[in-house]
Amino acid sequence: MKRNVRRLLFVLGVVTGLLVGGVVVVLSFGRTPPASPLPNPNGYDDLLKAGRVVTMNVDAHTHLDREGLRALIATNAEALRLLREGLTHRCVIPTDAQIANFAAISRDLIGLKSLARVLSAGGRSPAAAVRPL
Protein backbone atom coordinates (compact mmCIF):
# COMPACT_ATOMS: atom_id res chain seq x y z
CA MET A 1 0.00 0.00 0.00
CA LYS A 2 2.80 2.41 0.92
CA ARG A 3 4.49 1.53 -2.33
CA ASN A 4 1.40 2.48 -4.39
CA VAL A 5 1.08 5.77 -2.52
CA ARG A 6 4.74 6.58 -3.24
CA ARG A 7 4.29 5.80 -6.94
CA LEU A 8 1.17 7.91 -7.08
CA LEU A 9 2.91 10.83 -5.36
CA PHE A 10 5.90 10.46 -7.68
CA VAL A 11 3.70 10.43 -10.80
CA LEU A 12 1.73 13.44 -9.54
CA GLY A 13 4.99 15.30 -8.85
CA VAL A 14 6.33 14.56 -12.34
CA VAL A 15 3.06 15.56 -14.02
CA THR A 16 2.87 18.77 -11.97
CA GLY A 17 6.46 19.61 -12.84
CA LEU A 18 5.83 19.05 -16.54
CA LEU A 19 2.71 21.21 -16.47
CA VAL A 20 4.45 24.06 -14.65
CA GLY A 21 7.43 23.80 -17.01
CA GLY A 22 5.13 23.83 -20.04
CA VAL A 23 3.30 26.91 -18.81
CA VAL A 24 6.62 28.73 -18.22
CA VAL A 25 7.85 27.81 -21.71
CA VAL A 26 4.60 28.92 -23.39
CA LEU A 27 4.53 32.22 -21.53
CA SER A 28 8.19 33.01 -22.18
CA PHE A 29 8.02 32.24 -25.93
CA GLY A 30 4.78 34.15 -26.42
CA ARG A 31 6.37 37.49 -25.51
CA THR A 32 7.80 39.76 -28.13
CA PRO A 33 10.87 41.74 -27.23
CA PRO A 34 10.28 45.43 -26.56
CA ALA A 35 10.65 47.62 -29.61
CA SER A 36 13.83 49.63 -29.74
CA PRO A 37 13.34 53.38 -29.96
CA LEU A 38 13.50 54.99 -33.37
CA PRO A 39 16.60 57.05 -34.11
CA ASN A 40 16.25 60.80 -33.99
CA PRO A 41 16.72 62.02 -36.69
CA ASN A 42 15.47 59.02 -38.62
CA GLY A 43 16.77 58.90 -42.18
CA TYR A 44 13.66 56.99 -43.25
CA ASP A 45 11.58 60.13 -42.64
CA ASP A 46 13.85 62.03 -45.03
CA LEU A 47 13.48 59.30 -47.64
CA LEU A 48 9.69 59.51 -47.37
CA LYS A 49 9.83 63.32 -47.73
CA ALA A 50 12.06 62.91 -50.77
CA GLY A 51 9.58 60.49 -52.33
CA ARG A 52 6.74 62.97 -51.77
CA VAL A 53 8.49 65.87 -53.51
CA VAL A 54 9.34 63.96 -56.71
CA THR A 55 7.85 65.86 -59.62
CA MET A 56 7.31 65.04 -63.26
CA ASN A 57 6.30 61.66 -64.60
CA VAL A 58 9.26 59.41 -63.83
CA ASP A 59 7.69 56.24 -65.23
CA ALA A 60 9.25 56.73 -68.67
CA HIS A 61 12.71 57.74 -67.40
CA THR A 62 14.36 54.92 -69.36
CA HIS A 63 13.21 56.43 -72.67
CA LEU A 64 14.43 59.98 -72.03
CA ASP A 65 17.18 61.52 -74.10
CA ARG A 66 20.08 63.52 -72.62
CA GLU A 67 18.07 66.75 -72.31
CA GLY A 68 15.10 64.93 -70.83
CA LEU A 69 17.33 63.34 -68.20
CA ARG A 70 18.83 66.72 -67.33
CA ALA A 71 15.37 68.24 -66.98
CA LEU A 72 14.22 65.36 -64.78
CA ILE A 73 17.27 65.68 -62.52
CA ALA A 74 17.02 69.47 -62.34
CA THR A 75 13.32 69.34 -61.50
CA ASN A 76 13.90 66.79 -58.75
CA ALA A 77 17.01 68.35 -57.22
CA GLU A 78 15.22 68.83 -53.89
CA ALA A 79 14.20 65.16 -53.78
CA LEU A 80 17.81 64.12 -54.42
CA ARG A 81 19.03 66.52 -51.72
CA LEU A 82 16.62 65.00 -49.20
CA LEU A 83 17.71 61.53 -50.28
CA ARG A 84 21.37 62.40 -49.66
CA GLU A 85 20.51 63.89 -46.28
CA GLY A 86 18.46 60.84 -45.27
CA LEU A 87 21.26 58.45 -46.18
CA THR A 88 23.60 60.22 -43.75
CA HIS A 89 21.35 59.18 -40.83
CA ARG A 90 20.38 55.81 -39.46
CA CYS A 91 17.23 54.58 -41.24
CA VAL A 92 14.65 52.54 -39.30
CA ILE A 93 11.13 51.77 -40.47
CA PRO A 94 8.51 52.16 -37.71
CA THR A 95 7.05 48.70 -38.24
CA ASP A 96 4.20 49.00 -35.73
CA ALA A 97 2.78 52.03 -37.53
CA GLN A 98 3.39 50.48 -40.96
CA ILE A 99 1.64 47.20 -40.17
CA ALA A 100 -1.43 48.96 -38.81
CA ASN A 101 -1.91 51.31 -41.76
CA PHE A 102 -1.67 49.66 -45.18
CA ALA A 103 -2.96 52.73 -47.02
CA ALA A 104 -0.08 54.84 -45.70
CA ILE A 105 2.57 52.25 -46.48
CA SER A 106 1.32 51.76 -50.04
CA ARG A 107 1.46 55.54 -50.60
CA ASP A 108 4.97 55.61 -49.12
CA LEU A 109 6.11 52.75 -51.34
CA ILE A 110 4.87 54.57 -54.45
CA GLY A 111 6.90 57.64 -53.42
CA LEU A 112 10.00 55.54 -52.74
CA LYS A 113 9.61 53.84 -56.12
CA SER A 114 9.45 57.24 -57.84
CA LEU A 115 12.53 58.34 -55.91
CA ALA A 116 14.37 55.19 -57.03
CA ARG A 117 13.47 56.00 -60.63
CA VAL A 118 14.84 59.53 -60.27
CA LEU A 119 18.03 58.06 -58.82
CA SER A 120 18.23 55.60 -61.72
CA ALA A 121 17.76 58.44 -64.19
CA GLY A 122 20.58 60.29 -62.43
CA GLY A 123 22.80 57.28 -62.94
CA ARG A 124 22.03 57.29 -66.65
CA SER A 125 22.53 61.03 -67.12
CA PRO A 126 25.79 62.57 -68.25
CA ALA A 127 28.28 63.14 -65.42
CA ALA A 128 27.86 66.92 -65.51
CA ALA A 129 24.10 66.74 -64.98
CA VAL A 130 24.03 65.09 -61.58
CA ARG A 131 26.21 65.29 -58.51
CA PRO A 132 27.24 61.87 -57.13
CA LEU A 133 25.83 60.67 -53.81
N, C-alpha and C positions, 0 to 999 in steps of 0.2 A: 504494500500500500504506500509506504513512504517512497519507494522507488517510483511509482506512478506519479506521485505528487511532485517529486523532483523533476521528472521529465516534463510534466505539464508546465511547471514554473520555468524551466529552461526554454521550452518552445515559446511560451508567452513572452519571455524576455527577448528572445531572438526576433520574434515577429514585431514586438514593440520597437526594438532598435532599428529594424529595417524600415518600419513606417516612419519613424522620426527622421531617419537619414534620408528617406525619399522626399519627405516634405521639405527638409533643408535644401536638398539639391534642386528641387523644383522652384522653390522661392528664390534661390540665389541665381539660377540661370534665367529666370523670367525678368530680371531687372536689366534695364538698359543703362549704360554708363551715363553720367551727367554730361550734357553738351558743353563743349569748351566755348569760352566766350569768343565772339567774333573780333577780329583785329580792328583797331581803330587808328588810322583810316583803313578801310577795306577796299582793296583794289577792284574787287568784283563790282562794287557800286560805281566806280569810274568806268568800268567796261560797259555796264548797263547804260550809263549816261551817254557814252560814246555811241552805242547802238541806237539810242533814241534820236541823236542829232544827225544821223546819216541822211543826206539829201540826195536827190536825183534817183533815177531808176538804176539800181546797180545789178539788176538781173542779167543784163546783156553786156556785162563788162568784158567778157571774153571776145566780143566782136568789135570792140572799139578800136579806132585807129590811134595813132600817136597823139593827135590833138584832143580826141575824145577822152583818152586816159588822163591827159594833163588837166582837162576841165573837171573830170571826176575827182581827181586828187585835190585840185585847188578848191573845189566846192566843199569837200569833206575834210578840209585841213583841221577844223576844230575837233571832229571825231577822231582823227589820227592823233591829235595832241592829247585828248583825254585817254586814248588807248595807251599811249606811251606813259602817261602819268600813272595810270592804273597798274601797269606792269612793273612799276617801281615799288609797289606795295605788295604785301601779302594778300592773296586772293582766296577768300573762303565763301562758299555758297551757303546762305542760311537755309539749311535743308528743311527745318520745321516749317518755315513760312512757305517754302516752295512746294512741299508736299500737300499742304492744305489749300493751295490756291492754284489750280491748274491753268486758269485763264491768265493769270499774271505770268506764270512761267512760260506759257506758249508765246505771249507777246514779247517777253524778254528774249526767248530763243530766236524769234524772227529778227529782232534788232541785232543780236549777236551774229546771226548769219549774214545780215547786210554789212556789218562791220568787217566780217571775214572777207567778204567779196571786195570791199574797198581796199583792204590790205593786200589781197591778191592782185587787184588792179595796180596797186602801187608797186608790187614786185614785177609786174610786166611793163611798167612805164620806163621811159628812158631815165638814166641815172640822175639827170639834172632836174627831173620833175618832182622827185620825192626824196625826202631826207630819210636816211636809214634809221631803223629803230635803235 
